[in-house]
Amino acid sequence: MQVKQQYGFYVDASKCTGCKTCHVSCKDKNDLPVGVIWRRVYEYGGGQWAPQADGTLKQDVFAYYLSIGCNHCSNPPCVERCPTGAMHKRSKDGLVHVDAEQCIGCEMCAAYCPYDAPQYDPAQGLMTKCDGCFERIDQGLKPICVESCPMRALDFGPMAELKARYPEAVKPDVAPLPSSDLTQPNLIIAPNRHSRPSGSEQGQVLNWAEV
C-alpha cells in the first residue's frame, strides 16, 4: 500500500520516569477494561551487587523505562495475518486500525505482533489496539498519551518531521523490544544512557504484571 504520509511515535527514554501517566490517560480516554492495555510502560533492568575483598560492595545495577504502544509498522504482521481484512493500514497516515465490523476476534494479529499491540476485549469479543488517536489528529491535536506526559518524553507526527526534529533519536533496537528489522516500526527512540540493545541478556522486564 502507498501511504501518503506515515505517522509514528518518538520516545525519549532519557526523560521517561516510569510514572505511567501515558498508560492511565490512554485507558481513561478509551474506557478500556481491566486487562486491555494499549500503551505499556516497560521497566527494564539488571546488574548486581558484588562483595569485594576489602569489604566494600561493587555494583553495575541499571534500569530504564520505555513507553510503548502500537508502532503502526510499515510491514505490520497483524495486517498480513488477519484473515478477514479487519486489521488494515490507512493510506492517509499509515495508522493501523481495526474494523470492528469485520473483526472476528480470532487473535491472529496478537499472535504475530512482536510488540503485543493488538489486545483482545472479551466483553466485545473483538480485537482492539492503539489507533493513534486519529480523531484528535484530525483536529490538529496530539494523541492523549503525548499530551499527558509530564516529562514531555513522547511525541507523535509525520515520521519525516520527527526524524528532523530529534536528530539524536535512533531506530528502536533497544531491549526489551525486538529488532526493528522484523516489522519496520514507525518509532524512534532517544536512548537512555543505560539502554541495552535488542536481544540483550544483561537485564529483564521487571514489571511483567503491569504490561
C-alpha positions as CSV (number, residue, x, y, z in Angstrom):
1,M,0.0,0.0,0.0
2,Q,1.2,3.5,-0.8
3,V,1.0,5.7,2.3
4,K,0.7,9.4,1.7
5,Q,2.3,10.5,4.9
6,Q,3.4,8.0,7.5
7,Y,2.8,9.0,11.1
8,G,4.6,7.5,14.2
9,F,5.9,8.0,17.7
10,Y,9.1,9.4,19.3
11,V,10.1,8.2,22.8
12,D,12.8,9.9,24.9
13,A,13.9,7.1,27.2
14,S,16.3,9.5,28.9
15,K,13.3,11.5,30.2
16,C,10.8,8.8,31.0
17,T,10.4,8.2,34.7
18,G,8.0,5.3,34.5
19,C,5.2,7.4,36.0
20,K,2.7,5.6,33.7
21,T,0.6,8.8,33.1
22,C,0.5,7.9,29.4
23,H,-0.8,4.4,30.3
24,V,-3.5,5.8,32.6
25,S,-4.6,8.6,30.2
26,C,-4.9,6.1,27.3
27,K,-7.1,3.7,29.3
28,D,-9.2,6.6,30.6
29,K,-9.8,8.2,27.2
30,N,-10.7,4.9,25.5
31,D,-12.6,3.5,28.5
32,L,-10.5,0.3,28.4
33,P,-11.5,-2.6,30.6
34,V,-9.2,-4.3,33.1
35,G,-6.6,-6.4,31.2
36,V,-6.8,-4.4,27.9
37,I,-3.7,-2.2,27.7
38,W,-3.0,-0.2,24.6
39,R,0.1,1.7,26.0
40,R,2.5,-0.1,28.2
41,V,5.5,1.2,30.2
42,Y,8.2,-1.4,30.4
43,E,10.8,-1.3,33.3
44,Y,13.9,-3.0,32.1
45,G,16.8,-3.5,34.4
46,G,19.6,-5.8,35.6
47,G,23.0,-5.9,37.2
48,Q,24.1,-7.0,40.7
49,W,25.9,-6.1,43.8
50,A,29.1,-8.0,44.4
51,P,31.2,-8.0,47.6
52,Q,34.9,-7.0,47.2
53,A,38.0,-8.3,49.0
54,D,38.2,-5.0,51.0
55,G,34.7,-5.5,52.4
56,T,33.0,-3.0,50.1
57,L,30.4,-3.6,47.5
58,K,30.7,-3.0,43.8
59,Q,27.6,-2.8,41.6
60,D,26.6,-2.5,38.0
61,V,22.9,-2.2,38.6
62,F,20.8,-0.3,35.9
63,A,17.2,0.3,35.0
64,Y,15.3,2.4,32.5
65,Y,11.7,2.8,31.1
66,L,10.2,2.6,27.7
67,S,6.6,3.7,26.9
68,I,5.3,1.6,24.0
69,G,2.0,1.4,22.2
70,C,1.3,0.4,18.6
71,N,4.1,1.4,16.3
72,H,2.0,1.4,13.2
73,C,4.6,-0.6,11.4
74,S,5.5,-0.2,7.7
75,N,5.4,-4.0,7.5
76,P,2.7,-4.9,10.0
77,P,2.3,-8.7,10.5
78,C,-1.0,-8.1,12.2
79,V,-2.4,-6.8,8.9
80,E,-0.8,-9.6,6.9
81,R,-2.1,-12.4,9.2
82,C,-5.7,-11.0,9.7
83,P,-8.0,-13.5,7.9
84,T,-10.8,-11.0,7.3
85,G,-9.0,-7.8,6.5
86,A,-10.3,-6.2,9.7
87,M,-6.8,-5.1,10.6
88,H,-5.7,-2.6,8.0
89,K,-3.3,0.2,7.4
90,R,-4.7,3.6,6.4
91,S,-3.3,5.1,3.2
92,K,-3.9,8.6,4.6
93,D,-1.5,8.4,7.5
94,G,-0.2,4.8,7.8
95,L,-2.0,4.2,11.1
96,V,-3.1,0.6,11.7
97,H,-6.7,0.3,12.6
98,V,-9.2,-2.5,13.4
99,D,-12.6,-2.6,11.6
100,A,-14.9,-3.8,14.3
101,E,-17.5,-4.9,11.7
102,Q,-15.0,-7.3,10.1
103,C,-13.1,-8.5,13.2
104,I,-14.0,-12.0,14.4
105,G,-11.7,-11.9,17.5
106,C,-9.5,-14.8,16.3
107,E,-6.4,-13.2,17.9
108,M,-4.2,-14.0,14.9
109,C,-3.0,-10.4,14.9
110,A,-1.9,-10.6,18.5
111,A,-0.1,-13.9,17.9
112,Y,2.1,-12.3,15.3
113,C,2.7,-8.8,16.7
114,P,6.1,-8.7,18.5
115,Y,5.0,-5.6,20.4
116,D,1.9,-7.0,21.9
117,A,-0.1,-4.1,20.4
118,P,-3.4,-5.9,19.4
119,Q,-5.5,-6.6,22.6
120,Y,-8.5,-8.9,22.8
121,D,-11.5,-7.3,24.5
122,P,-13.6,-10.2,25.9
123,A,-16.6,-8.0,26.5
124,Q,-16.8,-7.2,22.8
125,G,-15.3,-10.4,21.5
126,L,-13.1,-8.2,19.3
127,M,-9.5,-7.1,18.9
128,T,-8.6,-3.6,19.9
129,K,-5.4,-1.5,19.8
130,C,-3.9,1.9,19.8
131,D,-5.4,3.9,16.9
132,G,-3.0,6.8,17.2
133,C,-5.9,8.9,18.5
134,F,-6.8,9.6,14.8
135,E,-9.8,11.7,15.7
136,R,-7.6,14.0,17.8
137,I,-5.0,14.1,14.9
138,D,-7.8,15.3,12.5
139,Q,-8.4,18.1,15.0
140,G,-4.8,19.2,15.0
141,L,-4.2,17.7,18.4
142,K,-1.6,15.1,19.7
143,P,-2.5,11.7,21.0
144,I,-3.6,11.7,24.6
145,C,-0.6,9.8,25.7
146,V,1.7,12.5,24.2
147,E,-0.2,15.5,25.7
148,S,-0.5,13.9,29.2
149,C,3.2,13.1,29.6
150,P,4.5,15.4,32.4
151,M,8.2,14.9,31.2
152,R,7.4,15.6,27.5
153,A,9.1,12.3,26.7
154,L,6.7,11.4,23.9
155,D,5.9,13.0,20.6
156,F,3.8,12.0,17.5
157,G,3.7,13.2,13.9
158,P,4.9,12.5,10.4
159,M,8.0,10.4,10.7
160,A,10.0,12.7,8.4
161,E,9.2,15.6,10.7
162,L,10.1,13.6,13.9
163,K,13.4,12.5,12.5
164,A,14.3,16.1,11.6
165,R,13.1,17.4,15.0
166,Y,15.0,14.8,17.0
167,P,18.3,14.0,15.2
168,E,19.6,12.2,18.3
169,A,16.9,9.6,18.0
170,V,17.7,6.1,16.6
171,K,15.9,3.0,15.5
172,P,14.1,1.3,18.3
173,D,16.6,-1.6,18.6
174,V,16.5,-1.3,22.4
175,A,15.8,-4.0,24.9
176,P,13.3,-5.4,25.6
177,L,12.0,-4.5,22.2
178,P,12.7,-6.8,19.2
179,S,14.8,-5.9,16.2
180,S,13.2,-3.2,14.1
181,D,14.1,-5.3,11.0
182,L,11.1,-7.6,11.8
183,T,8.3,-5.1,11.2
184,Q,9.9,-1.7,10.4
185,P,8.1,0.1,13.2
186,N,7.4,3.8,12.9
187,L,9.1,4.6,16.1
188,I,12.3,6.4,17.0
189,I,13.9,6.5,20.4
190,A,16.3,8.8,22.2
191,P,18.1,6.1,24.3
192,N,18.6,6.2,28.0
193,R,22.3,6.2,29.0
194,H,21.7,2.7,30.4
195,S,19.9,1.3,27.3
196,R,20.8,-2.2,26.2
197,P,20.4,-3.4,22.6
198,S,17.6,-5.6,21.4
199,G,18.3,-9.2,22.3
200,S,20.5,-8.3,25.3
201,E,20.6,-10.8,28.1
202,Q,22.0,-8.3,30.6
203,G,18.6,-7.4,32.0
204,Q,14.9,-8.3,32.1
205,V,11.5,-6.8,32.2
206,L,10.9,-6.0,35.9
207,N,7.2,-5.3,35.8
208,W,5.6,-8.1,33.8
209,A,2.4,-7.9,36.0
210,E,1.8,-4.4,34.7
211,V,2.4,-5.0,31.0
